[in-house]
Amino acid sequence: MTCAACQAAVEKNVRKLPGVSEVNVNLLMHSMEVAFDESAVSTGEIIDAVEKAGYEASPRELEDASYEDKPVADTSEKELKRVRWRLILSILFMVPLMYVAMGPMIGLPVPTFIDPDLRPMSFVLIQFFLSLPVVLLNYTYFTQGFKALLSWTPNMNSLIAVGSGSAFLFGIVALFRISEAVSAPDPELLHRYVHSLYYESAAVILTLITLGKYLEARAKGRTSQAISKLVMLAPESATVIRDGEEIQIPAKEIVKGDEILVRPGERLAVDGIVKSGSSALDESAITGESLPVEKSEGDRVVSASINGLGSFTYEATAVGKDTTLSQIIRLVEQAAASKAPISRLVDKISGIFVPIVLLISAITFVVWMIFGPSFEFALSMAISVLIISCPCALGLATPVAVMVGTGKGAEHNILIKSGEALETAHHIETVVLDKTGTITEGKPKVTGVYAAEDVSEEELLQVAHLLEKKSEHPLAQAILEYTKDIDDEGRTLDRFESVTGRGIRAYLDDEPLLAGNTKFLEASGIDLKDGLNLVDELAKKGETPLLFAKGNRYLGIVSVADEIKETSTAAVKAFRELGIKTVMLTGDNEKTAKAIAEIAGVDEMMAEVMPQDKAVYVDRLQSEGQVVAMIGDGINDSPALATADVGIAIGAGTDVAIESADIVLMKGDLNDAVTAVRLSRQTLRNIKQNLFWAFIYNVIGIPIAAGLLYPAFGLTMNPMLAAAAMSVSSIFVVTNALRLKTFQPTRTKKLQAAVDLKETVPEREHATESEKIDQAKERGNNMAHEEKTMRVSIDGMTCGHCQARVEKALSTLPGVQINVDLADGVATIKGETLPTEEAVRQLVADAGYDVTGVA
């Protein structure tokens, strides 16, 4: 496949088959994904449909894909090598052909035996023999082009085949006419055809298009570098211990249960569990975590990690396609192969583009035959129309940008699962944030133990220890860590019951034990006495109170606090600067949630929200017409992640198989979500630029090639110039998409701001949890006090000229500094006194652009 028309033809033929529900053809990756009913159609019939469209296909089972074989890099390199040799040999024949054909016209000396006036037959024959190898070297344009034409699915190769083929055939006709003129003799006929040969046009068209294909293949190879880099992380061999002997084998031969020896500095080939020894592993390639992670017996290790100074053995638990690295590669590859919704318009146009071009070329030929100076002129115009039109640029406009965008995300530990997710993220208006593990660390700690009157602290902690042993809630782990030295005397609980979002209940010797929030205990008939006042006090400090009871007796409270991540406040602020509203949802009581929300700086918050209600809230926002993203840790947020327009799983670490999410953030840094939105916006801007170029190029180029300017200005387009223009169009689209490789996340600046702020208000080493929260509030207040900034999101800016117009318009505001960021489509206004929103909107509107948000 070489162009959008090829892609459309394959899709059209396969979609017609009975039982086929979905077809997705990717031009860039030369791949197709088909959803079909096996009882109605077979794989063989699908392949037959592709072949009928003029192409070849073979099934590729994703499950059997061996990423250790590095297919991405090999395929790109083979294609590049093949095109390079074609180009070199074509140039070797084209250069002397151009000298022979054009030399006499511009006064260059030519040997007597090929002088067009003295030896016309020799002059024609040498051009024929120099152009013939170029045609043969590039035979695929003709075989594929005419095959597609005969199957009524013409493509770019069809245009090249008809255009260059017509020129070459005219040269053969001219050869016979010259032979006839020499025999007659007929000087007038001889002069007419000797100076109207098109051999050099045919050769130059094919060579220039091959040059374009070579440069395009080089650029396309760079678009898949992200996948290639991931593939290169997998070591080719590993040392396994079998029957007590150390054997080095290829990594792809490792099977589940193998014991693998890892020496210092080696990279892990598969996932597994440490059996003996210990070491520190660099997992940055997978999780993005820069610091080495200590691993010892029983710990899980993942493929592509680099071992430190220690040695250890581990048992393989996931091999081949099931390793963490293979899953990541599969996600990135599938995303690169997927389509963005914006490409649907291109698909519709591609199906009719080539037939329309063929029709325009035929009309051009007929019109100039009637009104033009000669047959040769009409033929030249018709060939130019065929050659200049470029469905290739149309077909590449979207997939190259999607591939580079998703690949760039993978480089920053952001796995974007599809082109649709990448595009939708561009429109996000509201971000819904889960509190635990998203805004906060997700690793709560016990901050206080408050036993009720006539209850010992020991009794309270024993009950807490017994109950929380059965729970998997993060707060339970904090209590178990705090009570790890308590002896439960071998007692076990019966009839354990977890009430989601409320608490837990179990029985000890038929006596109920309860743990949970105030509503849960009150609903169970427990008199909380003075506990309610303490609950309020703790909540105001941002601590979560867990209440305990035994039988009908209230035992007391264990308070737990979950610290806010250092980057969360900066990330929330960054969302606001992008014109996105932030909402925090949590199951905590309102006072605790309010304290956390105030520190984080979110626009809205909702407390005491049950996990299933998060999805309801997301749905409500969507019903109001908002595009909503949900960011959660992927544990109890699955319904909301699936309901949101874009589901973002944060801190997924090595668990890359979160099905509910559209985007997976490997680290727990909320700034990565901001980066994902910025990357989406930049990718969509790039796609729009590519599509604009592809459309405008054809809209302007085809009429000029058809001779529209000839009657008024005498301007025509030579077929050779048309071929050059066509090649440049494809190269432009690919190289423009490659600009996305310069994209950088804003995390470094944000983290530095957080560090500077922390130095301004230092955190005491032994501060209590509530004091830390007070200090965090103070730092947040200082930030708000020091900065007076207005961020204006602007739609419609596409180039440096647009940027300059907006900057000029806003610079009329007194006492402020203006900075317009074209990439993000945002203008930043700073000053002691900021202008009104109405004034800013009016100035931007006067400049010809639209304000979509002010923060």
N, C-alpha and C positions, 0 to 999 in steps of 0.2 A: 504494500500500500504506500502511495506517495503523496496523496492529497486528500482533501475533505470529500471530494467526489468518490474516491475509492472507498473511504469509510462509509459513506452514505449508501453506496451500492451493496457492500457486504451486509450492512444492517438491514437494508430493504429486503434482500433475498432471504436472509435467515428469519426475519420477522414474519414472512409469509407462510412459514412452515406451521402446520397444525401442532398445537401443544406448546409452542414457544410463547412465554409470557413476557420475557424481558431480554433485550439485547443491548450490550454496551461494548462498542468497538473503540479501541484506543489507537489512534494513528501513530502517536509517538512511540508507544511500546510494542506496536505490531501485535496486539493481543485482543481477544474478544472474550467476554464473559456472557454466558447464556443461561437463563433460568427456563427450564422446560420440563414437560411431563414425559417421563421415560416410557410410559405406556402408549404415548401418542407419536413420539418421534425419537429416533436413535441418534447417537453421536455421529454415526456414519452418514446419515441423511443431512445432518447439519454441515458436515465437511463437504458433502456433494453440493449443497447450496452455495457454499463459499466458492467452490471451484467453478460453478456455473456463472458466478459473477466475474470470473476471470482471475481468481487468486488461488493460492495454495494454503492449506491449513492442516494442522495436526493437533490432537488433543494434548493438553498439558494439565495433569492433575496437580493442584496446589499442594495436596497432602504429600505428594512424592517429590516435591521440589527440593533439590539438594543444594542448599545455599553454600555449602562448603566448596562447590564446584565453581563458584564465582561467575554465574552466567551473565550477569549484567555487564561487567567489564569486558568479558570475552566477546559478547555479541556486538557491542559498540566498536571494539577494536577491529573485529573482522570486517564489519561494514565499512569502516574508515579505510582499512587497508585495500579493500576491493575497489572502492571508489577512487582512491589515490592512484592506483595503477592505471585505471581507465583514463583518468585525467592526464597523467603524464604522457601516455602513449598518444592520446588524442591531440595534445599540444604539439608533440613531435611531428605529426603529420599536418596539423593545421597551420603552423607558422610558415613552412615553405609554400603551402597552398595559397596563403594570403599574399605572400611575396609575388608569386607567379600571377595571381589574379589581379592584384591591385597595383603592382609595380609599374606596368606600362601606363596606367592612368595618371600616376603622380610623377612620372619621369625617372623612375629607378631603372638602372640598366638590367636587361635580361638577356640570357644567351640567345644567339641567333636561331638555334634549332627550335626554340619555343616562342619566338617572336610572333604575336598574333597577326601581324600584317604579312610576314614572310612565310611562316609555317602555322597556319591556323589550326590544322588538324592536330599537330603536336601540342599546340597550346591548349586545346580542349582535352586531349587524351591524358596529358599529365595531370590536369586538374581532376579528371575523373578518377585516376589511380591514386591520387593523394587524398581525395575525399572518401573513397570507398572504404579504407580501413577505419576511418572515424565512424562511419555509419555502422560498420560491422562491430566495432568495439562497443558501441552503444545500442546494440540490437534489442536490449530489453525494453527500451522505449517503444519500439515498433511492435514486438511480440505482445507485450502487455497492453499497449494502447489499442491495437487493432482488435485484440481478443475482447477487450472491454467494449469497444465500439460495436462489434458484431453481436454482443450479448445485450445491446441497448442500455449499457451502463457506462457511457463514456466518462473518462477521467482526465487528469492532467497529462498522462502519458499519451492519451488519444490526441490531445491538442498538439503535443510535440511531434507525434508520429505523422499526423496529417500535415502540419506546418513544414517540418524539415523534409518529410518525404515528398511533399509537393515540389519543394525547391530542387531536391535531388533528381526527381523524375523529369522536371522541366529541363535540367541539365542534360539528361540522356536524350530527350527529344531534340534539344538544340544540337547535340552531337550528330544525330542523323541528318538534321536539316543542314548543318555545316558541310557534312560529307556530300550531300546532294548539291549544295551551292558550289563546292569545289569542282565537282564532276561536270556541272552544267556548261560553263561556269556562270554564276550569278553573283556579281560583286555586291549588289545591294542587299540581297538575302544573306550573303556571307557576313557583311559588316553588321547587319542587324543582330544576328545570333552570336557572333564572336564577342560582342560587347554586352550581351544580355544573359550570360551564364549565371547560374545560382548555386554552383558547387560550393563556393566559399561560404555562402549564406547557410547552407545545410550543415557544413562542418563547424562553422563558428557557433551556430545555434546550439548544436549538440555539445560542443566543448564548453561553452559558457554555462549551459544548464548543468553539466557535470561538475564544473567548478563550483557552482552554487550548491549542488548536492554535497560536495566534499566539505565546503565550509559549514554547511548546515549539519552534516554528520559530526563534524568536530564539536560544534556548539551543542548538539543534542547529547553527545557523549558527556559533556560537562554538566548537563542538567541531571544526569543520573549518578553524579559523583557521590551524592549523599548515601544512596543505596550501596554503591560500591565500597564506600568507606566502612559502612556497617558490616558488609560481607567480609571485608579484610580483617575485622576484629576476631574472626573465628580462626583459631590455630589449626594448622593442617594435620598435626599429629598430637598424640598424648601417650603418657606412660601408664599402662595398666598392670595390675598385679593379678596374674592368673596362675593357679596351682603353685603359689609361693614364689613365682618368678616375675621379674620386671620385664615387660615387653613393650616396645614402642610400636604403636599401630596408627593408621590414619584415623583421624577424629570421627569420620563418618562410619567407622566400623565399631565404635563403642556401643555397647548394648546396656539396657537397664540392669542394674545390679552389679556392674563392673566396679572394682575398686581401683581408683585412679590415684597415682602418686603425683603430687605437685611440688616442684622444687622452687627455690627462690627465683623471682623474676619471670616465671612462666605464666602464660595466660591460660585460664580455665577453658576447656573445650565444651563441657556440658554442665547442666545444673546438677546439684546433689546435696548430700548431707555429710558433714565432716565426721569421720570415724575416729581418727587419732591425730594428735598433733595440734598445733595452733599457729596462727599467723595473722598479719594485718593485710586485708585485701583492698586494692584500689578498684572501686565499683563505679567510678565516674563515667565510664563509657555507657553504662546502663542507667544508673539512677541520677547522674549529674552531681552526686555527693563528692565534693573535692577531698575531704579528709578520709584517710584509710579507715576501714571498719574492722575491728578485732573479731576473729572467728576462732571458735574452739569446738570441741566435741559436741555434736548434736545441732550445731548451727547450720543454717541453709546457706549455700554458696551458689552463685549464678555464673553462667557462661560469659566469656569475654572479660571477666574480672582479671586483674593482674596481681599475682602474689607478691608479697613483700619479702622480708628476710627469712621467714620461717618456712618449714616444710611440713606437709600434712598429707593425709590420705582422705579421700571422700568417696562415698558410694553414689554412683550415677542414678538419678531419679527421673531425669527428663533428657532425652537424647533426640538427635535429628531435628525434625520439624517441631518438636515439643519444647525445645529449649527456649529460654527467655529471649536470647538473641534472635532465633529464628522467628519467634512470634513478632518481635519488633520489626524485623525486616519485612515480614509478610504484611504487617499493618501499613508500613511506609509504601511498599510496592503496590498494594491494593489502592491506597489513597492516590498514588501517582497515576494509576490506571483508570481511576474513576472520573466521571464527568461533573463539571460544575453546571448548575441549571442555566447559566448564561449561555452555554454552548448550544442550547436547543435551537436558538435562532439560526446559528451557523449550520446546524444539521439540516434545517428546512431549506436554506438557501443552497447548500452544497448539492442537494439532490437534483436541482434544476439548473445549476450554474453552468456546467459544461455544455449541455444541450443548447442553452441560450447563446453561449459564446460561439458554438458551431453555426447557429442560425445567423448571428450578427456577421460572422466571417463570410458566410454564403451571400448575404445581402450586400455586404461591402464589395465582394467580387462582381456581382451582377451590376450594381450601381456604377462602379468604375469602368466596367466593360462598356456600358452604355454612354457614360458621360466623360470617361477618362481618356488620357492620351493614347494608351496602348494596352495590349493584353498583359505585358510584363508588369506594368504599373498596377493593374488590377490584382494580379497574382501577388505582388509584393505587399499590397495593402491587406489582402485577405490573410496572408501568412503572418503578418505583424499582429493582426488581431488575435490569431490563434496562440501565438507565442507569448504575447505580453500578459494575457489574462493569467491570474495566479491563484487557483484554488488551493494550492499548497499553503500559502500564507494564511488563508482562512482556516484551514484544517489545523495548523500548528498554533494559532493565536491563543487558544485556551489551554490545551494539554501541556505545552512547555511551561507556562506560568504556574499551572497547578503542580507539576512535577518539581519545579524549583522551589515553590512555596512550601510544599509539604516536606521536601528534603531539608530545607532551611530550618523548618520547625524541628525535625528530628535531630539536627545538629545541636539544638538548644534543649533537647530532652522534652520536646513537645510533639506528641504523636497525634497527627490530625488524620482521622480515619477515612475521610472522603473529600472529594472536591466540593460536594454539597455543603459539608460542615464548614469548609474553608470559606465558601461564599456567604453562607448564612451569618457567620460570625461578624462579617462586615456590617450587618444591619442591626446588631444588638443594641437595644435601648435600655434594658434593665438587666442587671446581674443579681441573681438571688444567691446569697452565700449561706452555706451551712456554717454554724459556729465552730463546733468541735472538730479539730483536725484541719479546718480550712482557715479560719481567722486565728484560732488558737493553736497551740502546739499539739493538742490531742493527747498530751501526757500529763494528766492531772496529778496533783500531790495533795496529801492530807495537810491541812493548815491548822486544824484545831479539833479537840475532842471535848464535848460539853455534856457530861452525864447529868441526868435529871436528879431531882432531890431524892434521897434515900436509895440511889443507884451508884454503885462503884464504877469507876472508869474501866476497871478490869472486866466487869460483867458486860458493860456496853461493848467493849472491843471484842470480847469472845463471841457475842452474838453477831457482831458485824463480820467477824472473820468466818464464822460458820456459813452465814448467808451468802456472802460475796464469793465464797469458794465455788459456788454453783453458777455464778453469773459471769457473762462474757462482756458486760458493759465496761467501757474504759474507766469509769469511776470505781468500779469494783476492783480493778487491777491496782489502783492507787491505794485503796484500803488494804488489800492483801499485802502489798509491799510494806505498808506501815505496820501491819500486824503479823509479819512473817515469823516473829519469835514466839508467838502465842501458841501454846499447846492445846489442841482441841480435844485431847484425851480420847481420841479415836471415835468421837461421836459423829454420827452421820444424820443427814436430814432426809425426810420423806416428802413425797408429793410436792416437789419443787414447781412453782408456777411463776412465770414472768408476765407481768402486765405491761405491755409496751408503752413507754412514755409516762408510766406511773410509779412502778416499783416491783418488788418481788415478794413472794410469800412461800414459806416452807413449814414443815412440822418437825418438832423434836419431841419424841415421846408423846405424840398426839397434841402437843401444845404448839399453837401457831407462832411463828417468828415472822416479823414484817420489816421491810426496809423500803423507803421511797420518799415521795414528796408529801406535803401537808394534805393535799386532796386525797391521796391514796390511804393515808392513815386515818383521816377523819371519816372517809367512806367505810372504813373497817371498824368504826366505833371506838377509836382510841381518843382519849382526852389528852390533848397536848399541853395543857396547863400553861406554863410560862414559855413554852417552846416557840410559840408563834412570834413573840417579840424578838427572840434571838434569831429566828429565821429572817426577819426583816433586816436586822442589823447586819447579818452576814451577807445577805443579798446586796445590800447597798455597797458593800466592799468588793463586789464582784465574785464572791465565793458561793459555791453551791452547797447548801445544807442537805445532808442525807439523814432522815429521821428513822429511828429504830424502835421497835416495840416487841414485847414478849407477852403472849396471851393478850390480856386487855391492859397491860401495864406499859406506859411510855417510858423508854429507857434513856433517851437523849439524842444528841446530834453529833455526827462527824462531818466537819466541813471540809470541802475539797475545792481547790482552785486550779484552773487551767490557764496558764499564762498565754498572753497574746504573742504571736510571732513578731519578731522585730520588723519584718517586711510588710506586715498586713496593713498598717496605717498608711505607708507609702503607696501600696498597691491600690487601696481604696481611693486615695487622693488622685492617683493616676487615672483610674476609671472616671472619676469626676471630670478630670481635665479632658478626657475624650468625649465628654458629653453623655456619659452613661450613668444612670441612677443605680445605687447599690442598696440592697435590702438584705438584712440578716434574719435568718430563721433559726430558732433554737427551742429545744424542749425545756430549757431553764425557766425559772420563775421570772416574772417581769422585771423585778428590781435588779437581779443579777444580770439579766440580759441587757438592761438599760445601761448598767455600768460598763459592760464590755463594748456595747455599741458606741457609747460616748468616747471611749478610748480609741476605738478603731476608726471612728468618724463616718460611719455609714449614714445614708440619708434616711432610711427607715429600718425599723426592726419589729419582729413579731415574736413574742415569747410563748412558752407553753404550747408549742406546736408539735402535734404527734407526727411521726414519720410519714404516715399516709396522707396527712393534711398538707404536707409540703407540696405534693403533686397538685392538690386542689388549689393551693394558692398560686402556683405557677400557671395553672389553667385559667384562673381568674384574670391574671395579668394579660394573658394571651387574648382572652375574650374582650379585653379593653383595647385591643389592637396593637399591643406592644410585642416587640421581638425580644424574647426572654432567654437568657442563659442561666443555667443552674450549675453552681460549682459546689461539689461535695466530695467526701472521701470515698464514695462508692460502696459504703457498707449498708447503711440504712437509708441512703438517698437514691437508690435505684429507681423507684417510681417517678420521683421528681426529675432525675436525670433523663429518663426516657420521655417524659412529658414535655420538657423544655424544647425550644427550637434548637438550642445547642446545649448538650449535656457535657460538662467538663469534670472529669474525675481528677482530683488533685492528690498528690502524694502517693500515687499508685505504686511507686518504687518498682519492684520486680513483678508485681501482679499486673501484667499488661493485657490480661484477658477480660477486662471489664466490658461486658457487652452493652451495658446501658448507655455508656458515654460515647459522644462523638469525637471528643478530644481528650487525650490522656496526658496529664502532666506528671512526668516521672518523679519530680521533686515535690516537696511540700511548700514551695514558694508561690504565694499568690501572685507575685509579679509575673510569673510565667503565663498566667491567664491574660494579663494585660498585654504581654508580648504576643500571645496568640491572636488577640483582637487587632493589634497593630499590624501584624503580619498579614492577616486576612484583608485589612483595608488596603495595604500596599499591593498585595497580589491582585485584588480586584481592580485597582487602579491600573495595574500593568496589563491585565487582560483587556480592559476597555481601550487602552492605548493601542494594543495589538490589533484589536478588532477594527478600531477607527482607521488605522493605517491600511489594513487589508482591504477594507471596503473602499476607502477614498482612493487608494491606488488603482483599483479596478475601475471605479467610476470615472476617474480622470484619464487613466492610461488607455482604456479600450477605445473611447471616442477619438483620441489623438491618433492611435494606431490605425483606426478606420479611415483617417484622412479628413476629419472634420475641419481641421485648420487649413487644409490645402487650398480651397477656393479663395479664402480671404487673405491668407499670408504666404501661401506657397510652401507651407511646412508639412513634411511627411516624416514617418518613422521607419527607418530601415529595419528589416527583420532581425539583424544582428544586434542593433541597439535595443530592440524589444526583448531579446533573449537576456541581455545584460540586466535590463530593468526587472525582469521577472526573477532572476537570481537574487538581485539585491533585495527584493521585497521579502523573500523567504528568510534571507540572512538577517534582515532587520528585525523581523518578528522574534527570531530565536535569540539574537543578541540582546534585544530589549528585555526579554524575559530573564536573561542571565544577570541583568542589573539587580534582580532580587537577591543575588548571592551576596551583595554588599549590605543587606539588611542586618542591623544589630539591635539586640534588645536594650531597653533603657535601664536594665537592672543595676548596672554599675553606678550610674548617677544616683539612682534612688537609694541604694545601699550606702553610698558615701554621704548622702544627706542625712540618713538615719544615724550614721556613725558620728557625724559632726554634731547632730542634735543631742546625741547621748553624752558627748563630751561636755556640752553646755550644761546639762543637768545630769551629773554622774549618778549611777545607781550604787547604793551602798552594798557592800559585799554580803553583809548579814542582815539585810532588810527583810522584814516579814512580808508575806504575800500582799497584805492590804497596803503596806508602805510602798511596795513595788508598783502597785496599781496607782497609788497617789502620785508617785514619781512619773509614771507613764502619762498620767493625765497632764501633769505639769509640762512634760516635754511636748505633748500635743498642743497645749495652750500656747506655749512659746512659738511653736511652728505657725499656728494660726495668727499670732500677734505680729510676727516678723514679716510675713509675706502678705502682700496685697496683689493678687494676681487674678486676672480674668482670662479664661480660656474660651475661645470662640470657635466652634466647629463650623466649617464652611464647605458647601457643596459646589462643585463646578470648576474648581481649579485643576487644570491639567498640564500646565507648562510654566516655565519661568516667567513668561510674560504675564500670566494670570497672577502669579505670586507678587510680581512687582506692582500690578494695579491695586491689589488689595492692600499691600504695604503702604502705597502712596495715599490711598483713601484714608486709612486709619492713622497715618502720621499727622493728619490735621488735628487730631485730639490733643489738647494741651496737657503738658506735665506728665506724659507717660512714655514708656519705651515699648516699641512694637517689634515683634518677631513672628514672621509667617513661615510655618513649616509646610512645604508643599507635599512632602511624603505622607504626613498624617492628616493634611487638610485642616490644620488648626492654626489660628492666630493667637498669640499670647500677648496680653496687654499688662504691663507692670507699672506701678506708680503709687505715690502716697494717697492720691485720690483717684478713684476709678470712674470712668464715664458710666452713664446709664445704659442699660441693655438696649433701650429703644434707639439711642443715639448710634450705637454700634451697628445694630441691624440696618438702620437707614443708610449709613455710610457704605456698608458692604453691598446692600441692594443697589445703591447708586453706581457702584463699580461694576455691577452686572452679575452678582453672585448671590447665593442664598445662605442664610445662617440657619443651621439645623440644630444648634444647641449652644447654650451659654452656661458656663460654670465658673 
